[in-house]
Amino acid sequence: MIILTNDDGIGAPGIVALEAAIGQALATQSDIAANDVAIVAPAEQQSGCGHQVTTFAPIGLEQSQEYAWAVSGTPADCTRVALWHLYPEQVQWVLSGINAGGNMGSDVYISGTVAAVREAALHRIPAIAFSHYRQDKQAFNWDKASEWTTQLLLDLMARPYEPGTYWNINLPHLAPDAPNPEIVFCQPCTQPLPVGFQVDGSQLTYAAKYGDRCRDGGSDVETCLGGKIAVTQLRV
Protein backbone atom coordinates (compact mmCIF):
# COMPACT_ATOMS: atom_id res chain seq x y z
CA MET A 1 0.00 0.00 0.00
CA ILE A 2 1.21 3.49 -0.90
CA ILE A 3 -0.06 6.34 1.29
CA LEU A 4 -0.47 9.86 -0.10
CA THR A 5 -0.68 12.78 2.29
CA ASN A 6 0.17 16.49 2.51
CA ASP A 7 -0.21 19.56 4.70
CA ASP A 8 -2.33 21.65 2.32
CA GLY A 9 -5.44 19.56 2.96
CA ILE A 10 -7.15 16.67 1.24
CA GLY A 11 -8.72 18.87 -1.45
CA ALA A 12 -5.51 20.66 -2.50
CA PRO A 13 -4.47 20.56 -6.19
CA GLY A 14 -0.98 19.37 -5.25
CA ILE A 15 -2.19 16.05 -3.87
CA VAL A 16 -4.25 15.55 -7.04
CA ALA A 17 -1.05 16.08 -9.06
CA LEU A 18 0.79 13.62 -6.81
CA GLU A 19 -1.95 11.03 -7.23
CA ALA A 20 -1.72 11.42 -11.02
CA ALA A 21 2.06 11.03 -10.86
CA ILE A 22 2.02 7.82 -8.83
CA GLY A 23 -0.68 6.48 -11.14
CA GLN A 24 1.57 7.09 -14.14
CA ALA A 25 4.58 5.60 -12.36
CA LEU A 26 2.71 2.44 -11.39
CA ALA A 27 1.34 2.05 -14.90
CA THR A 28 4.87 2.20 -16.30
CA GLN A 29 6.58 -0.36 -14.10
CA SER A 30 5.66 -1.70 -10.70
CA ASP A 31 4.37 -4.76 -8.92
CA ILE A 32 2.06 -2.52 -6.89
CA ALA A 33 -1.48 -2.26 -8.28
CA ALA A 34 -3.12 1.13 -8.78
CA ASN A 35 -5.80 0.26 -6.21
CA ASP A 36 -3.06 -0.12 -3.60
CA VAL A 37 -2.85 3.67 -3.29
CA ALA A 38 -4.75 5.47 -0.53
CA ILE A 39 -5.06 9.14 0.41
CA VAL A 40 -4.85 9.86 4.14
CA ALA A 41 -4.60 13.64 4.41
CA PRO A 42 -5.58 16.48 6.74
CA ALA A 43 -9.19 17.61 6.52
CA GLU A 44 -8.00 21.24 6.74
CA GLN A 45 -4.93 23.30 5.88
CA GLN A 46 -2.02 22.43 8.19
CA SER A 47 0.90 24.29 6.59
CA GLY A 48 3.77 25.18 8.88
CA CYS A 49 2.75 22.84 11.70
CA GLY A 50 6.07 20.99 11.68
CA HIS A 51 6.14 17.59 13.37
CA GLN A 52 3.24 18.30 15.69
CA VAL A 53 1.20 15.23 16.70
CA THR A 54 -2.14 14.93 18.50
CA THR A 55 -1.98 13.00 21.76
CA PHE A 56 -4.35 14.80 24.17
CA ALA A 57 -7.47 15.03 22.00
CA PRO A 58 -9.44 12.69 19.73
CA ILE A 59 -8.51 12.56 16.04
CA GLY A 60 -11.50 12.60 13.71
CA LEU A 61 -11.47 10.30 10.68
CA GLU A 62 -13.89 10.60 7.75
CA GLN A 63 -13.87 8.35 4.69
CA SER A 64 -14.69 10.43 1.61
CA GLN A 65 -14.02 7.71 -1.01
CA GLU A 66 -13.08 4.04 -0.93
CA TYR A 67 -9.39 4.87 -0.68
CA ALA A 68 -9.51 8.43 0.68
CA TRP A 69 -9.62 9.50 4.32
CA ALA A 70 -9.77 13.00 5.81
CA VAL A 71 -8.04 13.30 9.19
CA SER A 72 -8.75 16.08 11.69
CA GLY A 73 -5.10 16.28 12.60
CA THR A 74 -1.64 17.07 11.34
CA PRO A 75 0.35 15.44 8.52
CA ALA A 76 2.36 13.42 11.07
CA ASP A 77 -0.97 12.30 12.56
CA CYS A 78 -2.03 11.16 9.08
CA THR A 79 1.04 8.96 8.75
CA ARG A 80 0.44 7.46 12.20
CA VAL A 81 -3.23 6.79 11.45
CA ALA A 82 -2.34 5.14 8.14
CA LEU A 83 0.42 2.95 9.62
CA TRP A 84 -1.25 1.90 12.85
CA HIS A 85 -5.01 2.06 12.23
CA LEU A 86 -6.05 2.01 8.58
CA TYR A 87 -3.39 -0.17 6.95
CA PRO A 88 -1.25 -1.81 9.65
CA GLU A 89 1.68 -3.81 8.26
CA GLN A 90 0.57 -3.01 4.70
CA VAL A 91 2.25 0.34 3.99
CA GLN A 92 5.21 0.14 1.61
CA TRP A 93 5.66 3.87 0.91
CA VAL A 94 4.49 7.24 2.23
CA LEU A 95 4.45 10.11 -0.30
CA SER A 96 3.68 13.67 0.78
CA GLY A 97 2.83 16.74 -1.32
CA ILE A 98 3.01 18.21 -3.78
CA ASN A 99 3.24 21.20 -1.45
CA ALA A 100 2.32 24.62 -2.79
CA GLY A 101 5.59 26.29 -1.84
CA GLY A 102 9.18 25.28 -1.21
CA ASN A 103 10.36 23.12 1.70
CA MET A 104 14.14 23.19 1.47
CA GLY A 105 17.00 23.74 3.89
CA SER A 106 15.75 24.91 7.27
CA ASP A 107 12.15 24.70 6.02
CA VAL A 108 12.13 20.99 6.82
CA TYR A 109 11.86 21.74 10.55
CA ILE A 110 8.72 23.82 9.98
CA SER A 111 7.07 21.87 7.19
CA GLY A 112 4.13 19.58 7.78
CA THR A 113 4.73 18.09 4.33
CA VAL A 114 8.18 16.91 5.34
CA ALA A 115 7.07 15.88 8.84
CA ALA A 116 4.69 13.32 7.32
CA VAL A 117 7.55 11.48 5.65
CA ARG A 118 9.92 11.93 8.58
CA GLU A 119 7.31 10.16 10.72
CA ALA A 120 7.30 7.32 8.19
CA ALA A 121 11.10 7.15 8.28
CA LEU A 122 11.01 6.86 12.07
CA HIS A 123 8.94 3.71 11.57
CA ARG A 124 11.41 2.50 8.90
CA ILE A 125 8.98 3.04 6.02
CA PRO A 126 10.40 4.50 2.76
CA ALA A 127 9.07 7.99 2.12
CA ILE A 128 9.38 10.99 -0.21
CA ALA A 129 8.25 14.61 0.27
CA PHE A 130 7.52 16.76 -2.80
CA SER A 131 7.29 20.55 -2.73
CA HIS A 132 7.00 23.15 -5.48
CA TYR A 133 8.75 26.49 -5.04
CA ARG A 134 6.58 29.43 -6.04
CA GLN A 135 8.09 32.63 -7.41
CA ASP A 136 6.36 35.98 -6.92
CA LYS A 137 2.92 34.40 -6.38
CA GLN A 138 2.78 33.17 -9.97
CA ALA A 139 0.43 30.32 -10.87
CA PHE A 140 1.58 26.72 -10.51
CA ASN A 141 1.67 24.39 -13.50
CA TRP A 142 0.43 21.25 -11.73
CA ASP A 143 0.43 19.18 -14.92
CA LYS A 144 4.12 19.86 -15.43
CA ALA A 145 4.83 19.25 -11.73
CA SER A 146 3.07 15.89 -11.99
CA GLU A 147 5.16 14.97 -15.04
CA TRP A 148 8.42 15.76 -13.22
CA THR A 149 7.22 13.91 -10.12
CA THR A 150 6.47 10.77 -12.16
CA GLN A 151 10.07 10.60 -13.35
CA LEU A 152 11.41 11.17 -9.85
CA LEU A 153 9.19 8.41 -8.45
CA LEU A 154 10.41 5.93 -11.05
CA ASP A 155 14.00 6.69 -10.07
CA LEU A 156 13.77 6.90 -6.29
CA MET A 157 11.34 4.02 -5.72
CA ALA A 158 13.67 1.70 -7.63
CA ARG A 159 16.64 2.45 -5.36
CA PRO A 160 17.58 0.26 -2.40
CA TYR A 161 16.05 1.54 0.81
CA GLU A 162 18.32 2.82 3.58
CA PRO A 163 16.38 2.51 6.87
CA GLY A 164 15.98 5.77 8.74
CA THR A 165 16.31 7.93 5.62
CA TYR A 166 13.78 9.82 3.53
CA TRP A 167 13.85 11.94 0.38
CA ASN A 168 12.99 15.62 0.17
CA ILE A 169 12.37 17.07 -3.29
CA ASN A 170 11.85 20.67 -4.34
CA LEU A 171 10.59 21.53 -7.81
CA PRO A 172 11.57 24.91 -9.29
CA HIS A 173 9.20 27.54 -10.65
CA LEU A 174 9.93 27.96 -14.36
CA ALA A 175 8.44 29.83 -17.30
CA PRO A 176 5.76 27.84 -19.18
CA ASP A 177 7.99 27.44 -22.24
CA ALA A 178 11.15 26.51 -20.32
CA PRO A 179 12.79 23.11 -20.96
CA ASN A 180 12.50 20.41 -18.31
CA PRO A 181 14.86 21.17 -15.43
CA GLU A 182 17.96 19.23 -14.50
CA ILE A 183 17.68 16.91 -11.48
CA VAL A 184 20.42 17.59 -8.92
CA PHE A 185 21.19 15.43 -5.89
CA CYS A 186 22.51 17.84 -3.29
CA GLN A 187 22.91 18.61 0.40
CA PRO A 188 20.36 20.58 2.45
CA CYS A 189 21.16 24.22 3.10
CA THR A 190 22.19 24.97 6.71
CA GLN A 191 21.34 28.69 6.65
CA PRO A 192 18.37 30.17 8.58
CA LEU A 193 15.28 31.58 6.99
CA PRO A 194 15.30 35.38 6.72
CA VAL A 195 13.73 37.09 9.70
CA GLY A 196 12.07 40.51 9.68
CA PHE A 197 8.94 42.07 11.12
CA GLN A 198 6.58 44.91 10.39
CA VAL A 199 5.88 46.66 13.68
CA ASP A 200 2.45 48.08 14.46
CA GLY A 201 2.33 49.18 18.07
CA SER A 202 2.63 46.06 20.19
CA GLN A 203 2.03 43.72 17.24
CA LEU A 204 4.65 42.17 14.98
CA THR A 205 3.88 40.80 11.51
CA TYR A 206 6.44 38.61 9.76
CA ALA A 207 7.67 40.54 6.73
CA ALA A 208 10.83 38.84 5.47
CA LYS A 209 11.09 37.60 1.87
CA TYR A 210 11.54 33.87 1.30
CA GLY A 211 13.72 34.35 -1.78
CA ASP A 212 16.17 36.59 0.12
CA ARG A 213 17.46 33.72 2.26
CA CYS A 214 21.18 32.95 2.54
CA ARG A 215 22.31 29.91 0.57
CA ASP A 216 25.11 27.41 1.02
CA GLY A 217 26.91 26.81 -2.27
CA GLY A 218 25.53 23.78 -4.07
CA SER A 219 22.74 23.28 -1.53
CA ASP A 220 19.09 22.51 -2.18
CA VAL A 221 18.16 26.19 -1.76
CA GLU A 222 20.70 27.36 -4.34
CA THR A 223 19.75 24.50 -6.67
CA CYS A 224 15.98 24.99 -6.60
CA LEU A 225 16.02 28.78 -6.67
CA GLY A 226 18.46 28.43 -9.57
CA GLY A 227 15.85 26.61 -11.67
CA LYS A 228 16.75 22.97 -11.05
CA ILE A 229 15.04 20.12 -9.20
CA ALA A 230 16.72 19.70 -5.81
CA VAL A 231 16.80 16.18 -4.34
CA THR A 232 18.15 15.65 -0.84
CA GLN A 233 18.36 12.48 1.23
CA LEU A 234 17.74 13.23 4.90
CA ARG A 235 18.13 11.08 8.02
CA VAL A 236 16.11 10.87 11.20
PEVEN-V655337 format. One record per helix or strand of 3 or more residues. SS is the DSSP state (helix for helix, strand for strand). FROM is the first residue (numbers start at 1). TO is the last residue. If there is no record, write none. Layout:
ss,from,to
SS,FROM,TO
SS,FROM,TO
This chain:
ss,from,to
strand,2,5
helix,13,28
helix,34,36
strand,37,42
strand,61,65
strand,68,71
helix,75,86
strand,93,101
helix,105,109
helix,112,122
strand,126,132
helix,142,156
strand,165,171
strand,183,185
strand,197,200
strand,203,206
helix,210,212
helix,220,225
strand,229,235
